[in-house]
Amino acid sequence: MKHENKVALVTGSSRGLGRNIALQLARSGADVIVTYRQRKEEGEAVVAEIQALGRRAIALQLDVSRVDTFETSPSC
């Protein structure tokens, strides 16, 4: 499946299964938002791998188990 002109958000993508999913999405043409909870360096390494594939990527710290830490927009 091709993911050209798509942006994927992959939670827990600094290592393991999430990392593999993020890289596969990038290989199929997606730009990827990489999230990590504590391992910033590993998240940034995945971003570098995705960028080496010619795709755009960014790493964001995110703990999906703590929604109280999410920023809200004025429309929420």
C-alpha positions in Angstrom: 0.0 0.0 0.0 1.3 3.5 -0.9 0.9 6.4 1.6 2.0 9.3 -0.7 0.9 12.7 0.6 -0.2 11.2 4.0 1.0 12.1 7.5 1.0 9.3 10.0 1.0 9.6 13.8 2.6 6.6 15.4 2.5 6.5 19.2 5.4 4.7 21.0 7.5 4.8 17.8 10.9 5.3 19.4 11.5 1.6 19.6 10.0 -1.9 19.0 6.9 -2.4 17.0 6.1 1.3 16.9 9.5 2.1 15.4 9.1 -0.6 12.8 5.6 0.7 11.8 6.9 4.3 11.6 9.8 3.2 9.3 7.5 1.0 7.1 5.0 3.9 6.7 7.9 6.2 5.7 9.1 3.6 3.2 5.6 3.5 1.6 5.7 7.3 1.2 4.2 8.8 4.4 5.6 11.6 6.5 5.6 10.5 10.2 5.1 12.1 13.6 7.1 10.0 16.0 6.1 10.0 19.6 8.0 8.8 22.6 7.3 8.9 26.4 10.9 9.0 27.8 13.4 8.0 25.2 14.0 11.3 23.4 17.3 10.1 21.8 15.7 7.0 20.4 12.8 9.0 19.0 15.2 11.4 17.3 17.2 8.4 15.9 14.0 7.2 14.3 13.3 10.6 12.9 16.9 10.6 11.4 16.2 7.2 9.8 12.9 8.4 8.3 14.6 11.6 7.0 17.3 9.4 5.4 14.5 7.7 3.4 13.6 11.1 2.0 10.5 11.7 4.1 9.7 14.4 6.7 9.5 13.5 10.4 9.3 15.0 13.8 9.6 13.6 17.3 7.2 14.7 20.1 7.1 13.7 23.7 3.7 12.2 24.4 2.3 10.0 27.1 -1.1 8.9 25.9 -2.0 7.5 29.3 -2.0 11.1 30.7 -4.5 13.1 28.7 -4.4 15.8 31.3 -1.0 16.8 29.9 -2.3 17.4 26.3 -2.4 20.9 25.2 -5.9 22.0 24.1 -6.8 24.4 21.3 -9.2 27.3 22.0 -11.9 25.5 20.0 -11.9 22.5 22.4 
